[in-house]
Amino acid sequence: MAVNHTLSTPLTALQVMQDAPVIPVIVLNDVAHAVPMARALLAGGVRMLEVTLRTPQALACIEAIARDVPEAVVGAGTIRTRADAQAAANAGARFAVSPGYTSAVGQACRDVGLALLPGVATGSEIMMAQEDGFTELKFFPAMQAGGPAMLKAWSGPFFDVKFCPTGGVTLQNAPDFLALPNVICVGGSWIVPAEAFAAGDWARVTQLAKDTQRLRK
């Protein structure tokens, strides 16, 4: 049964970004991993969970987390179409993250009540997102698209935009991003390694999540 996320207080993208230094970028191939993974991240102080729509099991995983781990705030990543946004909302997601930006995706997320972090990699994409009212954006793929130097350059013309760099971000280079005034948090997959899921090593996931807390600004 789908979870009705509209019963919860609507989130803003800024609230999603401000909750912790790192939003985990999660790829789940087994629904059985969803709930213990979410609980392990919560134990490490990470509450905003981006489950990417990259696997056939992703929506079922979002539904399981929304149902069984209500203390977590589950979102859907890799939102590319209106259908993706609707399916994510039906499964219980409360926020959305997209790899790029189109007005159609932006409106779709508004229509179903999902806070959206739109993906951008160029100045033109930032301007398109701003035209539609989005000022909290995901910089993706962060390292490949210019890293901290690009964000520093953007801080002039886009002084009113805040970013969540994602893509190639690690525990080692995250401080370089978080030191920038226009960066609120980063997105990273290093705290949810596939090998830990396969081994059921949830203590490792909790420790990796705890390690990110020292990155707080």
Secondary structure, DSSP 8 states (H G I E B T S, - for coil): ----GGGS----HHHHHHS-SEEEEE--S-HHHHHHHHHHHHHTT--EEEEETTSTTHHHHHHHHHHH-TTSEEEEE---SHHHHHHHHHHT--EEE-SS--HHHHHHHHHHT-EEE-EE-SHHHHHHHHHTT--EEEETTTTTTTHHHHHHHHTTTTTT-EEEEBSS--TTTHHHHHTSTTB--EEESTTS-HHHHHHT-HHHHHHHHHHHGGG--
